[in-house]
Amino acid sequence: MKKPLALFLTLTLCLGALAQTKASSRSGNTGVGATIPKREASMHVTFLGPKTGWGFTKNGASFYSPDGKNLGTLPGGTLFKYSDVKSTSKNPVLVSSVKRETFWQGPYLIDCTDVAAYDGDPDTVDPDTVRNLQTYFRATGQIAERQETLLGQQHAANPHYNSARQTQKAYLDSVEKAAAMEKQMNTLTGIRKTKALDELRALKYEQTRIKAKADQEAAAYKRWKDAHPPDLTKLAADPLLKSLEAERQQAKTKVVALLPPES
């Protein structure tokens, strides 16, 4: 007989605070938000859960091979079991196996920033509870993806969308290139180092122009965006979102005590 989940399952959380990287602190770019690559900021977290356990991805979680190769994103509602927690230069990762239909695959390293993790083993939990938790997190992830798609369509109507995206990407690329050049320069000596320093100075001079253009385009994007706020009624009326939310709420009522706070 399966024991009730609440008797031995402790919800764990990933807590974090935004920490701006060097690229972000220099750029000063605002207004393009989620429509551009987010290399200018990173989330640093502390995983407060047990060393072993299981759980679900929520809105999608990055996962990696054991040697650290990025394998993409696991969709919300992916069931996993983890056997260890490892620190990395970014966030803690969970050494995990992932449930694919009826098979467990892995090992993978799962970023802990978007997961709900529990003590124990899912095989010892009431199957209906596991199923309802999975439905809840899968629907949550699909809702987030659908909202992003609909809002992205509205953002794309901004006449400054492409130029703001492209110029900010160009600036961030230049920051990364300068950092790589500086690192390489520090390994050189003599005339080779002098030549590398000249090239780095030239790049940073050009970087000033790139940044000014990126800031100009980001400001234009933000002005248009502020004057044309997203039409949230389209989200409320979307049939797919309605269906997913109904499915999510139905599952939620059955496992509400086991869910993390909604942001």
C-alpha positions in Angstrom: 0.0 0.0 0.0 1.4 3.4 -1.0 1.9 5.9 1.8 0.4 9.3 1.5 2.9 11.6 -0.2 2.6 14.4 2.4 3.9 12.0 5.2 7.4 11.8 3.8 7.8 14.3 1.0 9.4 17.6 1.7 9.2 20.3 -0.9 12.5 22.0 -1.6 13.2 25.3 -3.2 15.9 27.0 -5.3 16.4 30.5 -3.9 18.3 33.1 -5.9 19.0 36.7 -6.6 19.7 38.4 -9.9 23.4 39.2 -10.3 24.4 41.4 -13.2 27.4 40.3 -15.2 30.1 42.6 -16.5 28.4 42.8 -19.9 25.1 44.0 -18.3 26.7 46.6 -16.0 28.4 48.2 -19.0 25.6 48.0 -21.5 22.9 50.1 -19.9 20.5 48.7 -22.5 16.8 48.4 -21.4 13.5 47.8 -23.0 14.0 44.7 -25.2 13.5 42.3 -22.4 12.8 38.6 -23.2 13.0 39.2 -26.9 16.8 39.1 -26.9 19.4 36.6 -25.7 19.8 37.0 -21.9 23.5 36.7 -21.8 23.8 40.0 -19.9 22.4 38.6 -16.6 22.5 35.4 -14.8 20.7 33.8 -11.9 22.8 32.5 -9.0 21.0 30.2 -6.6 21.5 27.9 -3.6 19.8 24.6 -3.7 18.2 23.9 -0.3 16.9 20.4 -1.0 18.2 17.0 0.0 21.2 15.3 -1.7 18.9 12.8 -3.3 15.3 12.8 -4.4 13.0 13.3 -7.4 10.8 16.0 -8.9 9.5 17.7 -12.0 10.7 20.5 -14.2 8.4 23.5 -14.1 8.6 26.0 -17.0 11.4 24.1 -18.7 14.9 23.4 -17.3 18.3 23.4 -18.9 20.1 20.1 -18.9 23.6 18.9 -19.7 25.6 15.8 -20.3 27.9 14.6 -17.5 30.8 16.5 -19.2 28.8 19.8 -19.2 27.6 19.9 -22.8 24.3 21.9 -23.1 21.7 19.4 -24.3 18.8 22.0 -24.5 15.7 22.4 -22.3 13.5 19.8 -20.7 9.8 20.7 -21.1 7.7 21.4 -18.0 6.4 18.3 -16.3 9.4 16.1 -17.0 9.8 13.6 -14.2 13.3 13.0 -12.9 15.2 11.3 -10.1 18.4 12.7 -8.8 21.3 11.1 -6.9 23.5 14.0 -6.1 23.8 17.8 -6.2 26.9 19.4 -7.7 28.1 23.0 -7.7 29.1 24.7 -10.9 30.4 28.1 -11.9 26.7 29.1 -12.6 24.0 27.2 -10.6 23.9 23.9 -8.8 22.9 21.0 -11.0 21.1 17.8 -10.1 22.7 14.5 -11.2 19.6 12.9 -12.6 17.9 10.3 -14.7 14.9 11.4 -16.7 11.7 9.5 -17.4 11.0 9.1 -21.1 7.7 7.3 -21.5 8.4 4.1 -19.6 12.2 4.3 -19.5 14.7 6.2 -17.4 17.5 7.9 -19.4 20.7 9.5 -18.2 22.7 10.5 -16.3 22.0 14.2 -17.0 22.8 17.3 -15.1 19.7 19.4 -14.6 19.8 23.1 -13.6 18.0 23.5 -10.3 16.5 26.9 -11.0 13.2 25.7 -12.4 12.3 22.5 -10.7 10.1 21.3 -7.9 12.1 18.6 -6.0 10.9 16.2 -3.3 12.4 13.6 -0.9 12.2 9.9 -1.5 11.4 8.0 -4.7 8.4 8.5 -7.0 8.0 4.7 -7.2 6.9 4.7 -3.6 4.3 7.4 -4.0 0.7 7.0 -4.9 0.5 6.9 -8.7 -2.4 9.3 -8.9 -0.5 11.9 -6.9 2.5 11.6 -9.2 0.2 11.8 -12.3 -1.6 14.9 -11.0 1.7 16.6 -10.1 3.0 15.9 -13.6 -0.2 17.2 -15.2 0.1 20.4 -13.2 3.7 21.1 -14.1 3.3 20.0 -17.7 0.3 22.4 -18.1 2.2 25.1 -16.3 5.1 24.8 -18.8 2.8 24.7 -21.8 0.9 27.8 -20.6 4.2 29.7 -20.2 5.3 28.7 -23.7 1.9 29.7 -25.3 1.9 33.1 -23.5 5.5 33.7 -24.7 4.4 32.9 -28.2 1.4 35.2 -28.1 3.3 38.1 -26.5 6.2 37.5 -28.9 3.8 38.1 -31.8 2.8 41.4 -30.3 6.4 42.4 -29.6 7.3 41.6 -33.2 4.8 44.3 -34.3 7.1 46.9 -32.8 8.9 48.6 -35.7 12.1 48.7 -33.7 12.0 45.0 -32.7 14.5 43.7 -35.2 16.9 46.6 -35.0 16.9 46.7 -31.2 17.5 42.9 -31.0 20.3 43.0 -33.6 22.2 46.0 -32.2 22.0 44.7 -28.6 23.2 41.3 -29.8 26.1 43.0 -31.7 27.1 44.8 -28.5 27.0 41.7 -26.3 29.0 39.8 -28.9 31.6 42.6 -28.9 31.9 42.4 -25.1 32.5 38.6 -25.3 35.0 39.1 -28.0 36.9 41.7 -26.1 37.0 39.5 -23.0 38.4 36.6 -25.1 41.0 38.9 -26.7 42.1 40.3 -23.3 42.4 36.8 -21.9 44.6 35.7 -24.8 46.6 38.9 -24.7 47.6 38.1 -21.1 49.4 35.0 -22.3 51.5 36.9 -24.9 54.8 38.7 -24.6 56.8 41.2 -26.6 55.6 42.5 -30.0 52.8 40.0 -30.2 51.4 41.4 -27.0 51.8 44.9 -28.2 49.9 44.1 -31.5 47.1 42.3 -29.5 46.8 45.3 -27.2 46.4 47.6 -30.3 43.7 45.3 -31.7 41.9 45.3 -28.3 42.0 49.1 -28.1 40.5 49.3 -31.6 37.7 46.9 -30.8 36.9 48.8 -27.6 36.8 52.1 -29.6 34.4 50.4 -32.0 32.5 49.0 -29.1 31.6 52.6 -27.9 29.9 53.2 -31.3 28.1 49.8 -31.1 26.8 50.5 -27.6 25.6 54.0 -28.5 23.6 52.5 -31.4 22.3 49.7 -29.2 21.2 52.1 -26.6 19.5 54.3 -29.2 17.6 51.4 -30.7 16.6 50.0 -27.3 15.2 53.4 -26.2 13.2 53.6 -29.4 11.9 50.1 -28.8 10.9 50.9 -25.3 9.1 54.2 -26.3 7.0 52.3 -28.8 6.4 49.4 -26.4 5.3 51.8 -23.6 2.9 53.5 -26.0 1.5 50.2 -27.2 1.1 47.9 -24.2 0.4 44.2 -24.9 -3.2 43.3 -25.4 -3.8 40.9 -22.6 -7.4 40.3 -23.6 -6.0 38.2 -26.5 -4.3 36.0 -24.0 -7.5 35.6 -21.9 -9.5 34.7 -25.0 -7.0 32.2 -26.5 -8.7 28.8 -26.6 -5.6 26.8 -26.1 -4.7 28.8 -22.9 -8.2 28.3 -21.6 -8.0 24.6 -22.1 -4.5 24.3 -20.5 -5.5 26.4 -17.5 -8.6 24.3 -16.9 -6.5 21.1 -17.0 -3.9 22.7 -14.7 -6.5 23.8 -12.2 -8.2 20.4 -12.1 -4.8 18.8 -11.2 -4.0 21.5 -8.8 -7.0 20.9 -6.6 -5.7 17.4 -5.9 -2.1 18.2 -5.0 -2.2 21.8 -3.9 -0.4 21.1 -0.6 2.5 19.7 -2.5 3.1 22.6 -4.9 5.6 25.4 -4.6 4.3 29.0 -4.4 3.3 30.4 -7.7 5.3 33.4 -8.9 
